[in-house]
Amino acid sequence: MDKLKKRICKKEPSLEDCRASNVILNEKSQSLFKGIFPQYAELISENLSFINNEKKLQLANLSKKLGLGDSQIK
């Protein structure tokens, strides 16, 4: 796993919190992401086309809260 991580990203210390690190994609991985993500976003959009915009906003907000974990939810 460490070899894979070294090939796709690098780890830098966080400027805000000395206990944390930021993981940054390398140029090759960024290029791959930029090529794949628009297609992924379009697929998600198509799959959620039956949901109205209000429900999509609720889903986005809930997803953000889940991503932050309960320590960040207020």
C-alpha positions in Angstrom: 0.0 0.0 0.0 2.8 2.4 0.8 4.3 2.0 -2.7 0.9 2.8 -4.2 0.5 5.9 -2.1 3.9 7.1 -3.2 3.0 6.7 -6.8 -0.3 8.7 -6.6 0.1 11.3 -3.9 2.4 13.0 -1.4 1.9 13.9 2.2 2.6 17.4 3.6 2.3 18.7 7.1 -0.8 20.8 7.8 -0.2 24.5 8.3 -3.3 24.7 10.6 -2.6 21.7 12.8 0.8 20.3 13.4 -0.7 16.9 14.4 -2.3 16.5 10.9 -1.1 16.0 7.4 -2.5 16.9 4.0 -2.5 14.3 1.2 -2.0 15.8 -2.2 -2.4 14.1 -5.5 0.7 14.2 -7.7 0.4 15.7 -11.3 -0.2 12.4 -13.0 -3.0 11.5 -10.5 -4.5 15.0 -10.8 -4.6 14.7 -14.6 -6.3 11.3 -14.3 -8.8 12.7 -11.8 -9.6 15.7 -14.0 -10.3 13.3 -16.9 -12.5 10.9 -14.9 -14.4 13.2 -12.6 -16.5 15.1 -15.1 -17.9 11.7 -16.4 -18.5 10.6 -12.8 -20.3 13.8 -11.9 -22.5 13.5 -15.1 -23.4 9.9 -14.2 -24.3 10.9 -10.6 -26.4 13.8 -12.0 -28.2 11.5 -14.4 -28.9 8.9 -11.6 -30.3 11.6 -9.4 -32.4 13.4 -12.1 -35.6 12.2 -10.5 -34.9 14.1 -7.3 -35.8 17.8 -7.1 -33.2 20.5 -6.4 -34.3 21.0 -2.7 -33.8 17.3 -2.0 -30.4 17.3 -3.8 -29.3 20.2 -1.6 -30.5 18.2 1.5 -28.5 15.2 0.3 -25.4 17.3 -0.3 -25.6 18.8 3.2 -26.1 15.4 4.8 -23.2 14.0 2.8 -20.9 16.8 4.0 -21.9 16.2 7.6 -21.2 12.5 7.2 -17.8 13.3 5.7 -16.9 15.5 8.6 -17.9 13.0 11.2 -19.9 13.8 14.3 -17.1 15.8 15.9 -17.8 18.6 13.3 -21.6 18.5 13.3 -23.2 21.3 15.2 
